Amino acid sequence: MVKIIETPRDAFQGLKQIIPTNKKLEYIQELIKVGFDSVDIGSFVSHKAIPQMADTEEIIQKLDLSESKSKIMV
């Protein structure tokens, strides 16, 4: 069996320009609709170390997982 994991967190955290929370949320929501087995959406780290992850909690709270079978990873 093959499991497919999408990791937008990896791409986000490497960018210097901060992506607005609503844009991250839209992108992650589209990935979830695709039906990946797992989606790694963010991490709880110091915003001083990785500023791009400062909104992880807000993104988790706003995700619509009502029709998703994807596992959400942090």
N, C-alpha and C positions, 0 to 999 in steps of 0.2 A: 504494500500500500504506500502511496506517495501522499505526503501532506504538504500543502503549499502555504508558506508563511510570508506575508507581506510586512515589510518593516519601514514605514514612512518615518519612524523615529530616527533611524540612521541618517536619512537624507536631511531631515529638518535640523538635527543638531549640528550638522556640519556647515550650515549656512550662517554667514555673518549678519545679513540683513534679517531682522525679525519678521516672520510671517504673521500677519494678523490672525488672531484666534479664529475668527469666522471663516477664513480661507482654509486653515488647517482642518477645521470641523467639516467643511464641505468636502474636502478632498478625502478625508478618512471615511466619511459617510458613503461616498461613492465606492471606495475600496470594499467596504462592508457589503454593499449591494452586489458586488461582483461575486461574492461567496467564497472568499479565501477561507481556508481552514482556521487560520489565526491571523490577527492583525496586531502588530506591536506599535502602539500609538504614542507612547511617550515614556517619560521616566520621572521619578520624584528625586530630583537632585537639586542642589543649591542653584538658584538662578544666577548666582555670581559665577559658578563654574560653567553652566550651560544655559545662558539666558533664554534660548529658544524653547526650553522645557518648562518655563515658569507658569504656563497656562494648562499644564496637564490635568490638574484637578477639574478645572472648568470644562475642558473638553470631555472628560469622562462623564460629568454631570449632564452635559447637553447631548450626548450621543443618543440617537434613536436606534435601539437594538430590538425593537418589538417584532420585527420580522427576520431577524438575523440568526443564523446558526454558527456564525464565526465566533471564535474565542478571541476575546480582547486581552491583549497582554500589555503590561506596563513594566 
